[in-house]
């Protein structure tokens, strides 16, 4: 009887059923799409972050640079802008022109290094599955030509004349001028022991080989494949880093997205420390928690153990992602969520109002049923059952519409650009052959991994489950209100009101 | 057998307390056909609701057989209505979305019968009231007389001991009224029911074995 009555009611009161189901379907579809987009944006953010911090990294530990004390230059331990100084006899002179070249390896402006004991402290904490450290550096190379000083003086340049204003025919342009270039690329010293966290966990080998344990302390380098291509370098070549020659043993590219990797070059950590003069110094510790539920606890432990450090989880790091991906994230997080809540609340309200008004309209019907022996429970079950089925119809239609919406978005695959600042600042140049500039101008900007990511919304059972649960919840709420109203009807009053 | 003892029912209204039944004491033997007449607002429908366990008295007692209705919980009253008492209403009170057969089946739903048994008994009840050809018709597809026959079938399908009819012919023309009364009277004789009819219509009341007059909440025998 329950099923027959329910079917007859829903099929004969199609307008009400359609309105409730349509409202519910709209809300469910919207919730699905917003949840899906949020998941897609999270995945994209994770992809961007993975390209920098590696796969599996839950927490990073860095240290903010301190404000230099009055009178200090702020360049200690390789920090601050690079400054190239040449002695009077340096350089190769020929035809009134002196060629100068110098290379420096620094930790770069806007970043700082800290003692490597932080890694030991982090690795020793409870619930830390793995930890590794990197030293992120910036290699700045100066090369240029200036007029030879003694030549200019010997040929009668006036005392007090501006530099480079000597006799015509001196200097690289033949008119007493100068020419120089500053090239910058990022260098990351990594632990070649191969921990399961860190920047190289999100890269794949393109050519050559990866680091081996025996590479520790040696002058070998692995290049980002994009950097290698633009610099016309390949495996077997050499590259100068910090004034020393390095053998290129491999090239890598990011596996987490189509972005470049976090650094232009990778060298063994101990080598990086030696040639930069930053012995026992590191710039970032990458920590993997034993489980996702322990991340907050590990973060707290790290902060306690390393009070001067900046400890960030992936969630914190997500806020460093900028670009249209960040805008999408904000849009989904704010407008999308509120829109979903409002539409869902409106759908629930419509469902409740139509159900309760339906009960009021059917007062005589329910009064009659009670008069012929139906219990309160049976009447409530009937009302609640009708609401649940209306909610379920809305849920099924909503899931279908939501899936179509997600499919449409996935086919359209809107491209979002994203960039995330790397934990440690490095130089501002793009590689050899980069910009010309003044002395000390390099190493003043922060490197970032920038990428275009096509938004793909994952369809998970979780999202469908949420949609179905919301539809059932909507039906239950409407059914509860309608059932409550029906239960309160006394048969005599119901029949009297009908009369 | 119904026993009513000092039965009083009052209602609180904005204008004060209204007395619908005033210390009514009455006995209705099993199998009797009783007509209750009286002016509008005289308490006829209230009395029928007391007899049908739809309403509780303010004071006094209503006993049906061994059951004291005024002291029973709602769930037990629903059970008595489901098994013992049948109702026929002036406005038929059929569910518009259900067919004639399904409307009759609603009376059997509380009894927990199988689908097959429920359908069989509903079909038989409709055959008994002359609607064998109208099983799948909806109320809107039936005349007033046919709708009342469906309502009578619904009341009788559970084989009650008591049939309470509130103005069962109030919405029908004379010819249909007589057909319905013939049907009710025949069923009363055949089934051994206690039939209590509230009516304004003297022609209907005259068919009853016993006629009661209800005026200002008080019952008198009418000859």
Interface residues (C-beta under 8 A of the other chain):
Chain A: X1 X2 X4 X5 X8 X9 X11 X12 X13 X364 X365 X367 X368 X369 X370 X371 X372 X373 X374 X375 X376 X378 X490 X491 X492 X495 X496 X498 X499
Chain B: X45 X49 X52 X54 X55 X74 X75 X78 X79 X81 X82 X83 X86 X87 X89 X90 X91 X93 X95 X96 X97 X98 X102 X105 X106 X107 X108 X109 X110 X118 X154 X155 X158
